[in-house]
Amino acid sequence: MTVINLTPEEVQAALEGGDTLLIDVREPGEFDAERIEGAINMPLSSFDPAALPVGQGKRVILSCAGGVRSVTALNAAQGAGLSLEEHLAGGLRAWKMAGLPTES
C-alpha cells in the first residue's frame, strides 16, 4: 500500500487551486461539529470506495480527525483498485495546529 502524507499547508494549497476534493471520513456528528471548508463527508463506518468521486479530473485527498481513519479508507480504496494515495497527515488536529481555519 502506498500512502502519501500531505501537510496541512500542502492540502490548503491544493484546495485553493480549485482542482481538489477533500473527502472527510469522520462520522457525521464529528463532521457537522467542525470541518475544513469544502470537505465532503463520506464516513468510514459506511465507506464505499465505489462512491468516491474519482475520474472526474479532480485530485482526491482523504482526511479524518488524526490521520488513522483516512489511511484505513485509502487502504480500502486501493483494495478496490483505485489509485488514491494522498491523505492529510495528522488530520483535522494537524490542520488546526497549523492555525488553518475550520467551519461548523
LINRA-V720528 format. One record per pair of residues at least 4 apart in sequence whose C-alpha atoms are under 7 Angstrom apart, sorted by sequence separation. I is the first residue (numbers start at 1). GAP is how many residues later the second one is. If there is no record, write none. Layout:
# LINRA-V720528
((I,GAP) (I,GAP))
This chain:
# LINRA-V720528
((6,4) (7,4) (8,4) (9,4) (10,4) (11,4) (12,4) (13,4) (15,4) (26,4) (27,4) (28,4) (29,4) (30,4) (31,4) (35,4) (43,4) (63,4) (67,4) (68,4) (69,4) (70,4) (71,4) (72,4) (73,4) (74,4) (75,4) (76,4) (77,4) (78,4) (90,4) (91,4) (92,4) (93,4) (94,4) (95,4) (96,4) (6,5) (15,5) (26,5) (42,5) (64,5) (77,5) (78,5) (95,5) (96,5) (14,6) (54,6) (64,6) (78,6) (63,7) (77,7) (62,8) (31,10) (74,10) (74,11) (24,15) (28,15) (23,16) (24,16) (25,16) (27,16) (22,17) (23,17) (24,17) (25,17) (26,17) (70,17) (21,18) (22,18) (23,18) (24,18) (25,18) (26,18) (23,19) (25,19) (67,21) (67,22) (67,23) (62,24) (63,24) (66,24) (67,24) (44,25) (61,25) (62,25) (63,25) (66,25) (61,26) (62,26) (65,26) (66,26) (49,27) (64,27) (65,27) (66,27) (49,28) (63,28) (64,28) (65,28) (44,29) (49,31) (21,37) (20,38) (21,38) (22,38) (23,38) (24,38) (25,38) (26,38) (19,39) (20,39) (21,39) (22,39) (23,39) (24,39) (25,39) (26,39) (19,40) (20,40) (21,40) (22,40) (23,40) (24,40) (22,41) (25,44) (25,45) (37,65) (36,66) (37,66) (35,67) (36,67) (34,68) (35,68) (34,69) (35,69) (34,70) (33,71) (32,72) (1,74) (11,77) (6,80) (8,80) (4,81) (5,81) (6,81) (7,81) (3,82) (4,82) (5,82) (6,82) (7,82) (2,83) (3,83) (4,83) (5,83) (6,83) (5,84) (8,86) (8,87) (8,90))
